[in-house]
């Protein structure tokens, strides 16, 4: 294989030439980054609560959710590899309306997400080192991640993300094995059923875990890896499937913990990221302080990987948004990570949200964020169907019936979730 540092394509991305015929497993990476970023502390709590309320009954929903995410991420990266364009260039070709929506969305989302992510990362650190206040841990977490992303190239970023998802996986799966899952009940949970009162949780499991704006970043990470042509399509698909299979095992492990430790004992968790601290107390009582500390480390790895992934991936999206939609540039996209737009969005994710850490997140802004954010995943699914079945994509790489079917299911699902969020917005 060619030396990645010795070649660059016309777009300024590293070009590693043609894929190798052997050892493709060793190349897996961008999918790990996307999956680790998409699974945040809030997703883990949602999965735990589903397990605590309904046992294994919704296990099937977690599995379907991973399949849906595989289709969405694959579609995003396939557009990059098949066309040589980016998602932002694709969206621009659909009309000016995409500029207005995405520009407003990414600014509001980033402002509130920055505070949320920093707070989530601070929770386990404050539990491990209570002498340091929560707000200081939050500020340190966001600032250190911003500095790391700004100073390091993709290769180092990917290696760090792999480390954190490895820590997450080993700890969470280890705890799931410690609680001794009921295999019979778990297998029964693979049969689709919707217990009374579980509709919202079912939709949330399918649509929420592992699915964020960073799914649109996957194609950029594929390019940054040096995969630049349709020849890499097979490697990308392997990378994507393996990564979301790992995510699926991770989510199932959290559901097992909820079903075995909380459902049987009828223990209720707090909503939001603090629910993981409630679980930590349950683990401390059952297994002792060592397991408690190990779990908090896994909690930290989950939260910090989401910060790193968003700080890198969504800043890339914003930089490309500025390049394509504001400046109107096409063709070369050399050095997106070095542009003023990339650095501005890193600043936007890190510094302004610190005000929310001091004053709490304003209720109105949280409502607007939730309502607007609910529109992104339908936007991604529908525009992928549109782009991947159009003449913009070479015929051999357009979507077939499987891809269209999964993306169609995803679009319908996310429209329902969006409608539910809008109804909640109106009723507040």
Secondary structure, DSSP 8 states (H G I E B T S, - for coil): ---GGG-B-TTSSB---S--SS-GGGG--HHHHHHHHH--HHHHHHHHHHHHHHTTTTHHHHHHHHHHHHHHHHHHHHHHHHHS--HHHHHHHT-THHHHHHHHHHHHHHHHHHHHHHHHHHHHHHHH-TTS-HHHHHHHHHHHHHHHHHHS-HHHHHHHHHHHHHHHHHHHHHHHHHT---HHHHHHTTS----TT-HHHHHHHHHTTT-SGGGGGHHHHHHHTT--SGGGHHHHHHHHHHHHHHHHHHHHHHHHHIIIIIITTT----SSTTHHHHHHHHHHHHH-HHHHHHHHHHHHHHHHHHHHHHHHHHHHHHHHHIIIIIS---S--TTGGGSHHHHHHHHIIIIITHHHHHH---HHHHHHHHHHHHHHHHHHHHHHHHHHTSTTS-GGGS--HHHHHHHHHHHHHHHHHHHHHHHHHHH-
